[in-house]
Amino acid sequence: MTALTAQVTEPAPPPGAPHAKRRGVELSLLAGAVLISVLGHLYVGLASVGHLPPHASRHAAGLAVAALLAHLAVRLRAPDADPLLLPIAFLLNGLGLVLIQRLDLTTPGHPTAGDQLLWSGLGVGLFVVAVAALRDHRSLQRYAYLAVAVALALMLVPVFFPAVNGAHIWVRFAGLSFQPGEFAKILLAVFFASYLAANRTALALTGRRILWLRMLPGRVLGPILAIWLLSVGVLVLERDLGTSLLFFGLFVIMLFTATGRIGWIAVGLLLAGVGAYAVGTFEPHVHGRVEDWLNPFASIEQGRGPGQLAQSLFAFGAGGLLGAGLGHGQSFLIGFAAKSDFVLATAGEELGLAGLCAILVLYALLVARGFQAGLALRDPFGRLLATGLASIVALQVFVIAGGVTGLIPLTGMAMPFLAQGGSSVVTNWVIVALLVRLSDSARRPRPRGDSAEGGSAAPGGSAAPGGAGAEGGAG
């Protein structure tokens, strides 16, 4: 806490001091990310089939062009943005393409690397459009109620389509399939941030104390609680429990950030525990996953062969410290979810504990930079939005990594950037674009005479309390 306070209260540099934009650092890191991705692509082909993969030069050129376009968008439209966000996202996306290409070689009847490359290109394109078109993140606050209406509509649409693997989360049309719930999480983050920012005074200063928890007034908490319950209820109806857990965690984290009341974390954990117990006991699909989690090797003892979780644990164990090497693992034995839910098992087996830790560190850096942007921003909407977007990535990584390693029961979610899934990769590129825009606002030098209070007012809103404390973080 002392270190965090020191970071926030550190005085900002004088207005006339030179300001390092670090776009050259970003370009250098991007070049390294492209090089690692291209070398991984080439190595998989050599290790698996003994020759370079076809169209290797075209693949390398496409990655380089996409990276250059994204960099130019940031350099021209968000020159003060954090230099680590874009390279980290590009490296994770490139590693995901390598892992999916490697698994395609062992499942020749179901190639997906080409489709994932196209979706990744679309994601980078949307990143460029978002960075170029969104000049001020505070303009999103005007569309809060439109965002929540669209989010609920997107979550309702899959109910009218057939279930896939036991869950109504897919929309299939004209040979294409996507998950609308992936896009809904960004829209809900925008709504939560806008509503909590607009009512921050009532949230922080009013409410009746019951024991150790100060309850929020119903007129303030009621609307946002109703939206959250409705969204989670729709997801439970669709049996998309992974996303419902994500939305629950997002709601609790943003409510705690807005109020500063740690009791909401305790209440959230208690409600999550009760809900998880109820769903895990009475919902057969989830109950089966809980049983697999409690005893992942039960199917082997019964003579039915290892299940998905057991195969995943075997893959991690076989990887050891340095891994078997790209193209030399057996994680394809996991089955139909090897490229999606269990892609991290392939990384653990073929890159080893060292490679797996490197991937998790990349995620940690991405999340930390998002939180850092939130700390440095002077307007409450921006702070909450940055916190919410970074929390989405953090929660996804925790839920998925915990599930495939046996820490928690499995849920059907996609590892950001690594896993197969067009909706997921496009959504995560939009999240990175918003974080880039938020970090640009946070790191932008303040004109002489511009106070923290004066710079924090959102359109139609008031200045953020405690703006002087956030001023230091902006440096």
RAGI-V75108 format. One record per residue. RES is the residue in one letter. PSI is psi as a letter, one per 30 degrees, with the letter a starting at -180 (NA if undefined). OMEGA is omega as a letter, one per 30 degrees, with the letter a starting at -180 (NA if undefined). BURIAL is 1 if it has 16 or more other C-alpha atoms within 10 Angstrom, else 0. Layout:
res=RES psi=PSI omega=OMEGA burial=BURIAL
res=RES psi=PSI omega=OMEGA burial=BURIAL
//
This chain:
res=M psi=e omega=l burial=0
res=T psi=e omega=l burial=0
res=A psi=e omega=l burial=0
res=L psi=e omega=l burial=0
res=T psi=e omega=l burial=0
res=A psi=e omega=a burial=0
res=Q psi=e omega=a burial=1
res=V psi=e omega=a burial=1
res=T psi=g omega=l burial=0
res=E psi=k omega=a burial=0
res=P psi=k omega=l burial=1
res=A psi=l omega=l burial=1
res=P psi=l omega=l burial=0
res=P psi=l omega=a burial=0
res=P psi=f omega=a burial=0
res=G psi=f omega=a burial=0
res=A psi=k omega=l burial=0
res=P psi=k omega=a burial=0
res=H psi=k omega=a burial=0
res=A psi=j omega=l burial=0
res=K psi=f omega=l burial=1
res=R psi=h omega=l burial=0
res=R psi=f omega=l burial=1
res=G psi=e omega=l burial=0
res=V psi=e omega=l burial=0
res=E psi=e omega=a burial=1
res=L psi=e omega=l burial=1
res=S psi=e omega=l burial=0
res=L psi=e omega=l burial=1
res=L psi=e omega=l burial=1
res=A psi=e omega=l burial=1
res=G psi=e omega=l burial=0
res=A psi=e omega=l burial=1
res=V psi=e omega=a burial=1
res=L psi=e omega=l burial=1
res=I psi=e omega=a burial=0
res=S psi=e omega=a burial=1
res=V psi=e omega=l burial=1
res=L psi=e omega=l burial=0
res=G psi=e omega=l burial=1
res=H psi=e omega=a burial=1
res=L psi=e omega=a burial=1
res=Y psi=e omega=l burial=1
res=V psi=e omega=l burial=1
res=G psi=e omega=a burial=1
res=L psi=e omega=a burial=0
res=A psi=e omega=a burial=0
res=S psi=e omega=a burial=1
res=V psi=f omega=l burial=0
res=G psi=g omega=l burial=0
res=H psi=l omega=a burial=0
res=L psi=k omega=l burial=1
res=P psi=k omega=l burial=1
res=P psi=k omega=l burial=0
res=H psi=h omega=a burial=0
res=A psi=e omega=a burial=0
res=S psi=e omega=l burial=0
res=R psi=e omega=l burial=0
res=H psi=e omega=a burial=0
res=A psi=e omega=l burial=1
res=A psi=e omega=l burial=0
res=G psi=e omega=l burial=0
res=L psi=e omega=a burial=1
res=A psi=e omega=l burial=1
res=V psi=e omega=l burial=0
res=A psi=e omega=l burial=1
res=A psi=e omega=a burial=1
res=L psi=e omega=l burial=0
res=L psi=e omega=l burial=0
res=A psi=e omega=l burial=1
res=H psi=e omega=l burial=1
res=L psi=e omega=l burial=1
res=A psi=e omega=l burial=1
res=V psi=e omega=a burial=1
res=R psi=e omega=a burial=1
res=L psi=e omega=a burial=0
res=R psi=f omega=l burial=1
res=A psi=i omega=a burial=1
res=P psi=f omega=a burial=1
res=D psi=g omega=a burial=1
res=A psi=l omega=l burial=1
res=D psi=k omega=a burial=1
res=P psi=f omega=a burial=1
res=L psi=f omega=a burial=1
res=L psi=e omega=a burial=1
res=L psi=e omega=l burial=1
res=P psi=e omega=l burial=1
res=I psi=e omega=l burial=1
res=A psi=e omega=a burial=1
res=F psi=e omega=l burial=1
res=L psi=e omega=l burial=1
res=L psi=e omega=l burial=1
res=N psi=e omega=l burial=1
res=G psi=e omega=l burial=1
res=L psi=e omega=l burial=1
res=G psi=e omega=l burial=1
res=L psi=e omega=l burial=1
res=V psi=e omega=a burial=1
res=L psi=e omega=l burial=1
res=I psi=e omega=l burial=1
res=Q psi=e omega=l burial=1
res=R psi=e omega=l burial=1
res=L psi=f omega=l burial=1
res=D psi=e omega=a burial=1
res=L psi=f omega=l burial=1
res=T psi=f omega=l burial=1
res=T psi=i omega=a burial=0
res=P psi=f omega=a burial=0
res=G psi=f omega=a burial=0
res=H psi=i omega=l burial=0
res=P psi=k omega=a burial=0
res=T psi=f omega=a burial=1
res=A psi=e omega=l burial=1
res=G psi=e omega=l burial=0
res=D psi=e omega=l burial=0
res=Q psi=e omega=l burial=1
res=L psi=e omega=l burial=1
res=L psi=e omega=l burial=0
res=W psi=e omega=l burial=1
res=S psi=e omega=l burial=1
res=G psi=e omega=l burial=1
res=L psi=e omega=l burial=1
res=G psi=e omega=l burial=1
res=V psi=e omega=l burial=1
res=G psi=e omega=l burial=1
res=L psi=e omega=l burial=1
res=F psi=e omega=l burial=1
res=V psi=e omega=a burial=1
res=V psi=e omega=a burial=0
res=A psi=e omega=a burial=1
res=V psi=e omega=a burial=1
res=A psi=e omega=a burial=1
res=A psi=e omega=a burial=0
res=L psi=j omega=a burial=1
res=R psi=f omega=a burial=0
res=D psi=k omega=a burial=0
res=H psi=f omega=a burial=1
res=R psi=f omega=l burial=1
res=S psi=f omega=l burial=0
res=L psi=f omega=a burial=1
res=Q psi=f omega=a burial=1
res=R psi=f omega=a burial=0
res=Y psi=g omega=a burial=0
res=A psi=e omega=a burial=1
res=Y psi=e omega=l burial=1
res=L psi=e omega=l burial=0
res=A psi=e omega=a burial=1
res=V psi=e omega=l burial=1
res=A psi=e omega=l burial=1
res=V psi=e omega=l burial=0
res=A psi=e omega=l burial=1
res=L psi=e omega=l burial=1
res=A psi=e omega=l burial=0
res=L psi=e omega=l burial=1
res=M psi=f omega=a burial=1
res=L psi=f omega=a burial=1
res=V psi=e omega=a burial=1
res=P psi=f omega=l burial=1
res=V psi=f omega=a burial=1
res=F psi=g omega=l burial=0
res=F psi=l omega=a burial=0
res=P psi=l omega=l burial=0
res=A psi=k omega=l burial=0
res=V psi=j omega=a burial=0
res=N psi=h omega=l burial=0
res=G psi=g omega=a burial=0
res=A psi=k omega=l burial=1
res=H psi=i omega=a burial=1
res=I psi=f omega=a burial=1
res=W psi=k omega=l burial=1
res=V psi=k omega=a burial=1
res=R psi=k omega=a burial=0
res=F psi=k omega=l burial=0
res=A psi=h omega=l burial=0
res=G psi=f omega=l burial=0
res=L psi=l omega=l burial=0
res=S psi=k omega=l burial=0
res=F psi=l omega=l burial=1
res=Q psi=j omega=a burial=1
res=P psi=f omega=a burial=1
res=G psi=f omega=l burial=1
res=E psi=e omega=a burial=1
res=F psi=f omega=a burial=1
res=A psi=f omega=a burial=1
res=K psi=e omega=l burial=1
res=I psi=e omega=a burial=1
res=L psi=e omega=l burial=1
res=L psi=e omega=l burial=1
res=A psi=e omega=l burial=1
res=V psi=e omega=a burial=1
res=F psi=e omega=a burial=1
res=F psi=e omega=a burial=1
res=A psi=e omega=a burial=1
res=S psi=e omega=a burial=1
res=Y psi=e omega=a burial=1
res=L psi=e omega=l burial=1
res=A psi=e omega=a burial=1
res=A psi=f omega=a burial=1
res=N psi=g omega=a burial=0
res=R psi=e omega=a burial=1
res=T psi=e omega=l burial=0
res=A psi=e omega=a burial=1
res=L psi=e omega=a burial=1
res=A psi=f omega=a burial=0
res=L psi=f omega=a burial=0
res=T psi=l omega=l burial=0
res=G psi=l omega=a burial=0
res=R psi=k omega=a burial=0
res=R psi=k omega=l burial=0
res=I psi=j omega=a burial=0
res=L psi=c omega=a burial=0
res=W psi=g omega=a burial=0
res=L psi=k omega=l burial=0
res=R psi=j omega=a burial=1
res=M psi=k omega=l burial=1
res=L psi=k omega=l burial=1
res=P psi=k omega=a burial=0
res=G psi=e omega=a burial=0
res=R psi=f omega=l burial=0
res=V psi=e omega=a burial=1
res=L psi=f omega=a burial=1
res=G psi=e omega=a burial=0
res=P psi=e omega=a burial=0
res=I psi=e omega=l burial=1
res=L psi=e omega=l burial=0
res=A psi=e omega=l burial=0
res=I psi=e omega=a burial=1
res=W psi=e omega=l burial=1
res=L psi=e omega=l burial=0
res=L psi=e omega=a burial=0
res=S psi=e omega=l burial=1
res=V psi=e omega=l burial=1
res=G psi=e omega=l burial=0
res=V psi=e omega=a burial=1
res=L psi=e omega=l burial=1
res=V psi=e omega=l burial=1
res=L psi=e omega=l burial=0
res=E psi=f omega=a burial=1
res=R psi=g omega=l burial=1
res=D psi=i omega=a burial=1
res=L psi=f omega=l burial=1
res=G psi=e omega=l burial=1
res=T psi=e omega=l burial=1
res=S psi=e omega=l burial=1
res=L psi=e omega=l burial=1
res=L psi=e omega=a burial=1
res=F psi=e omega=l burial=1
res=F psi=e omega=l burial=1
res=G psi=e omega=l burial=1
res=L psi=e omega=a burial=1
res=F psi=e omega=a burial=1
res=V psi=e omega=a burial=1
res=I psi=e omega=a burial=1
res=M psi=e omega=l burial=1
res=L psi=e omega=l burial=1
res=F psi=e omega=l burial=1
res=T psi=e omega=a burial=1
res=A psi=e omega=a burial=1
res=T psi=f omega=a burial=1
res=G psi=g omega=a burial=0
res=R psi=j omega=a burial=0
res=I psi=f omega=l burial=0
res=G psi=f omega=l burial=0
res=W psi=f omega=l burial=1
res=I psi=e omega=l burial=0
res=A psi=e omega=l burial=0
res=V psi=e omega=l burial=0
res=G psi=e omega=l burial=1
res=L psi=e omega=l burial=0
res=L psi=e omega=a burial=0
res=L psi=e omega=l burial=0
res=A psi=e omega=l burial=0
res=G psi=e omega=l burial=0
res=V psi=e omega=l burial=0
res=G psi=e omega=l burial=0
res=A psi=e omega=l burial=0
res=Y psi=e omega=a burial=0
res=A psi=e omega=a burial=0
res=V psi=e omega=a burial=0
res=G psi=f omega=a burial=1
res=T psi=e omega=a burial=0
res=F psi=f omega=l burial=0
res=E psi=j omega=a burial=0
res=P psi=e omega=a burial=0
res=H psi=e omega=a burial=0
res=V psi=e omega=l burial=1
res=H psi=e omega=l burial=1
res=G psi=e omega=l burial=0
res=R psi=e omega=l burial=1
res=V psi=e omega=l burial=1
res=E psi=e omega=l burial=0
res=D psi=e omega=l burial=1
res=W psi=e omega=a burial=1
res=L psi=e omega=l burial=0
res=N psi=i omega=a burial=0
res=P psi=f omega=a burial=1
res=F psi=g omega=a burial=1
res=A psi=e omega=a burial=1
res=S psi=e omega=l burial=0
res=I psi=e omega=l burial=0
res=E psi=f omega=l burial=0
res=Q psi=g omega=l burial=0
res=G psi=g omega=a burial=0
res=R psi=g omega=a burial=0
res=G psi=l omega=a burial=0
res=P psi=k omega=l burial=1
res=G psi=a omega=a burial=1
res=Q psi=e omega=a burial=1
res=L psi=e omega=l burial=1
res=A psi=e omega=l burial=1
res=Q psi=e omega=l burial=1
res=S psi=e omega=l burial=1
res=L psi=e omega=l burial=1
res=F psi=e omega=a burial=1
res=A psi=e omega=l burial=1
res=F psi=e omega=l burial=1
res=G psi=e omega=a burial=1
res=A psi=f omega=a burial=1
res=G psi=e omega=a burial=1
res=G psi=b omega=a burial=1
res=L psi=e omega=a burial=1
res=L psi=f omega=l burial=0
res=G psi=l omega=l burial=1
res=A psi=f omega=a burial=1
res=G psi=k omega=l burial=1
res=L psi=k omega=l burial=1
res=G psi=f omega=a burial=1
res=H psi=g omega=a burial=0
res=G psi=l omega=a burial=1
res=Q psi=g omega=a burial=1
res=S psi=f omega=l burial=1
res=F psi=f omega=l burial=1
res=L psi=f omega=l burial=1
res=I psi=e omega=l burial=1
res=G psi=b omega=a burial=0
res=F psi=f omega=a burial=0
res=A psi=g omega=a burial=0
res=A psi=e omega=a burial=1
res=K psi=f omega=a burial=1
res=S psi=d omega=a burial=1
res=D psi=e omega=a burial=1
res=F psi=g omega=a burial=1
res=V psi=f omega=l burial=1
res=L psi=f omega=l burial=1
res=A psi=e omega=l burial=1
res=T psi=e omega=l burial=1
res=A psi=e omega=a burial=1
res=G psi=e omega=a burial=1
res=E psi=e omega=a burial=1
res=E psi=f omega=l burial=1
res=L psi=f omega=l burial=1
res=G psi=a omega=l burial=1
res=L psi=e omega=a burial=1
res=A psi=e omega=l burial=0
res=G psi=e omega=l burial=1
res=L psi=e omega=l burial=1
res=C psi=e omega=l burial=0
res=A psi=e omega=l burial=0
res=I psi=e omega=a burial=1
res=L psi=e omega=l burial=0
res=V psi=e omega=l burial=0
res=L psi=e omega=l burial=1
res=Y psi=e omega=a burial=1
res=A psi=e omega=l burial=1
res=L psi=e omega=l burial=0
res=L psi=e omega=l burial=1
res=V psi=e omega=a burial=1
res=A psi=e omega=l burial=1
res=R psi=e omega=l burial=1
res=G psi=e omega=l burial=1
res=F psi=e omega=l burial=1
res=Q psi=e omega=l burial=1
res=A psi=e omega=l burial=1
res=G psi=e omega=l burial=1
res=L psi=e omega=a burial=1
res=A psi=f omega=a burial=1
res=L psi=k omega=a burial=1
res=R psi=f omega=l burial=1
res=D psi=k omega=a burial=1
res=P psi=e omega=l burial=1
res=F psi=e omega=l burial=1
res=G psi=e omega=l burial=1
res=R psi=e omega=a burial=1
res=L psi=e omega=a burial=1
res=L psi=e omega=l burial=1
res=A psi=e omega=l burial=1
res=T psi=e omega=a burial=1
res=G psi=e omega=a burial=1
res=L psi=e omega=l burial=1
res=A psi=e omega=l burial=1
res=S psi=e omega=l burial=1
res=I psi=e omega=l burial=1
res=V psi=e omega=a burial=1
res=A psi=e omega=a burial=1
res=L psi=e omega=l burial=1
res=Q psi=e omega=a burial=1
res=V psi=e omega=a burial=1
res=F psi=e omega=a burial=0
res=V psi=e omega=a burial=1
res=I psi=e omega=l burial=1
res=A psi=e omega=l burial=1
res=G psi=e omega=a burial=0
res=G psi=e omega=a burial=1
res=V psi=f omega=l burial=1
res=T psi=f omega=l burial=1
res=G psi=g omega=l burial=1
res=L psi=e omega=l burial=0
res=I psi=l omega=l burial=1
res=P psi=l omega=a burial=1
res=L psi=k omega=l burial=1
res=T psi=l omega=a burial=1
res=G psi=i omega=l burial=1
res=M psi=l omega=a burial=1
res=A psi=k omega=l burial=1
res=M psi=k omega=a burial=1
res=P psi=k omega=l burial=1
res=F psi=e omega=a burial=1
res=L psi=e omega=a burial=1
res=A psi=l omega=l burial=1
res=Q psi=k omega=l burial=1
res=G psi=j omega=a burial=1
res=G psi=e omega=a burial=1
res=S psi=e omega=a burial=1
res=S psi=e omega=a burial=1
res=V psi=e omega=l burial=1
res=V psi=e omega=l burial=1
res=T psi=e omega=a burial=1
res=N psi=e omega=l burial=1
res=W psi=e omega=l burial=1
res=V psi=e omega=l burial=1
res=I psi=e omega=l burial=1
res=V psi=e omega=l burial=1
res=A psi=e omega=l burial=1
res=L psi=e omega=l burial=1
res=L psi=e omega=l burial=1
res=V psi=e omega=l burial=1
res=R psi=e omega=l burial=1
res=L psi=e omega=l burial=1
res=S psi=e omega=l burial=1
res=D psi=e omega=l burial=1
res=S psi=e omega=a burial=1
res=A psi=e omega=a burial=1
res=R psi=f omega=a burial=1
res=R psi=k omega=l burial=1
res=P psi=k omega=a burial=1
res=R psi=k omega=l burial=1
res=P psi=l omega=l burial=0
res=R psi=k omega=l burial=0
res=G psi=f omega=l burial=0
res=D psi=j omega=a burial=0
res=S psi=l omega=l burial=0
res=A psi=e omega=a burial=1
res=E psi=e omega=a burial=1
res=G psi=f omega=a burial=0
res=G psi=f omega=a burial=1
res=S psi=f omega=a burial=1
res=A psi=k omega=l burial=1
res=A psi=l omega=l burial=1
res=P psi=j omega=l burial=0
res=G psi=g omega=a burial=0
res=G psi=a omega=a burial=0
res=S psi=l omega=a burial=0
res=A psi=l omega=l burial=1
res=A psi=k omega=l burial=1
res=P psi=k omega=l burial=1
res=G psi=g omega=a burial=0
res=G psi=f omega=a burial=1
res=A psi=e omega=l burial=1
res=G psi=e omega=a burial=1
res=A psi=f omega=a burial=1
res=E psi=e omega=a burial=1
res=G psi=e omega=a burial=1
res=G psi=f omega=a burial=1
res=A psi=f omega=l burial=1
res=G psi=NA omega=NA burial=1
//
